[in-house]
Amino acid sequence: MNTTTAELIEPISSTEISVHDVQRRSVIDARHVQLTELLKRRGLDAILLRRPENFAWATCGGNNRWGQDVEPLASLYFSESARLVLCSNVDSARLFDYEISAQGFQLKERPWYEQKDKLVSDFGKGRKVGSDDPLPGTTDISSDIHELRCITGEFEQSRMRELSKDLTHALEATCRNLKQWSTDTEVVAELSHRLLRHQIQPVLLQVMADGRSRRYRHWREDLDQIEKFAIVSAVVQREGLHAGCTRTVSFGRPPAELLVDFRRAALIQATAFYYSQPGWTFSKLMHPLEHMYAKFGCENEWQQADMGHAMGYQRVESFVQPGSSFRLQKGTAMHWYPTVGQARLGDTIVVKEQGFEWLTVDESWPMMELEIKGNRLFLPDILQREATKAQPVGSTKSNSE
C-alpha cells in the first residue's frame, strides 16, 4: 500500500490567496470537529464516508464520482487527528487538483488494479469504524450523518443562492424563447445547454405540455409538440448542492381549466412556504396543506403525487408525507412543487429563524398576488406568449393523452 501526503503549496503573494477556498477550508475544519464529536459519542475510532452526498458535504462540494458511475471512486476517513482520502492512483491527481485542493486532506492510495475495498478494509482492521455504507465490520452511522447534512449553513446557502439564481435565469430564458409547436425534447435540449454553460448539472428535467401532467405527474420528455401551454421543470446540481424550479408558459390565453388549477396550486404553494417554519415536522405540516386541498374541492390531489421535500447535498433528503417525523430547522432547504390537475408550481426556499428565504425568484417574471394568514405573497404566474395561428406545414401533433 502506498502512502502519499499532499502538501499545501504556499502562495507567492497575498493576491494568490483565494478567499473562497479559505472559507471552504474553515467549514471543512468545522465538519471535522462535528465528526470527531460523533465518533466520541458513538465510541468509535474513525468514520468512513463513501456515499457521494456525504463526500460532497464533508468536503464542501467535492465529487467522488466519475460521470454517472454508481460506484464511488474515493472514500473519506476521519479520525480525531487526521482526515484522509482513500482512492486509486488513477483518480488521486484529479481529486486533489480539482475537488479537495489545499483543504487539509492526506492521500492514501492503492494501485488501480487492486480490489477497491482492500484499502478500506486495511484501515478498518483493529479499529471501531462507523460508516455511511453497509460495510462488513463497520457500524452504520448513516442516520447520524443524514441529520448533520440536512442543515445548511451560510456557506451552503450562499452557494445555493448563486445556483438558484443561475437556474432561474436559464429556466425562464428557455421559457421566454420557447416556440409553439416545439417538441419536449427540443426544450430540454435548449435548457440543458443553458445550464451546462454555467457548470450546472441537470438532474431531472421535465416538460409537460397541454394537460399531460393531469395523467402523468412524473414525466421526462418525448417527441410530442407543444400546442397550447407547457410546464417546464428542472432539478439541478452544482458543487454537490441541489435546487429546483418550475415555470409555465401559455401560447395565447391559458385554458380556463388550467387557470383554475394553477391558482389552487399557487395557494397551496404559498401555504407550504408560510408553514415552513423551524420546529415543524412534516407530519404536522401536512395538516394545513391537506386543509387547503380540501378547501378547494380537490382533497384527493395531494395523494396523486409528492409535493415537496427537503434537499441539499442530496436531491431528496426527506419527502413531505403524513407520519414523517422529519423536523424543519433553521437552514433546512425545501423544494416545494405541488400539483393540481393540469397545473404545477415549483420553487426552492430556505427555512429561516423568522419566515423563509425564497431562492428561485426573479422579479422580471410575471407574478400573481396571494394572501395567506393576512400576509401578502407574490408567486410566479403563467407567462403568456403570442400564439401561432396554425400548425406549421409538415409538422405533426401526436398527443398521448
HULIN-V926531 format. One record per backbone hydrogen bond with DSSP energy under -1.0 kcal/mol. NH is the residue of the N-H (numbers start at 1). CO is the residue of the C=O. Records with the same first field share a line. If there is no record, write none. Layout:
NH->CO  CO
This chain:
4->107
16->13
17->14
22->18
23->19
24->20
25->21
26->22
27->23
28->24
29->25
30->26
31->27
32->28
33->29
34->30
35->31
36->32
37->33
38->34
39->35
40->36
41->37
42->38
44->39
45->128
46->128
47->78
48->130
49->76
55->51
56->52
57->53
58->54
59->55
61->56
69->66
73->64
75->86
76->49
77->84
78->47
79->82
84->77
85->106
86->75
87->108
89->110
92->88
95->91
96->92
97->93
98->94
99->95
100->95
103->100
106->83
107->4
108->85
110->87
114->111
118->115
121->117
122->118
123->119
127->124
130->46
131->139
132->48
135->133
138->135
139->129
141->131
145->141
146->142
147->143
148->144
149->145
150->146
152->331
157->153
158->154
159->155
160->156
161->157
162->158
163->159
164->160
165->161
166->162
167->163
168->164
169->165
170->166
171->167
172->168
173->169
174->170
175->171
176->172
177->173
181->226
182->179
184->224
185->222
187->183
188->184
189->185
190->186
191->187
192->188
193->189
194->190
195->191
196->192
197->193
198->195
199->196
200->195
201->237
203->235
204->235
206->233
207->220
208->231
210->229
212->209
214->211
215->212
216->212
226->182
230->249
231->208
232->247
233->206
234->245
235->204
236->243
237->201
238->241
241->238
242->312
243->236
245->234
246->346
247->232
249->230
250->383
251->228
252->385
259->255
260->256
261->257
262->258
263->259
264->260
265->261
266->262
267->263
268->264
269->265
270->266
271->267
272->268
273->269
274->270
275->271
276->273
277->275
279->328
280->277
282->326
283->324
285->281
286->282
287->284
289->285
290->286
291->287
292->288
293->289
294->290
295->291
296->292
297->294
298->293
301->298
303->300
304->301
309->335
310->318
311->333
312->314
317->310
320->308
324->321
328->280
331->351
332->329
334->349
335->309
336->347
337->307
340->343
343->340
345->338
347->336
349->334
350->357
351->332
352->355
357->350
359->348
360->348
361->359
365->362
368->379
370->377
372->375
375->372
377->370
379->368
381->366
383->248
385->250
395->392
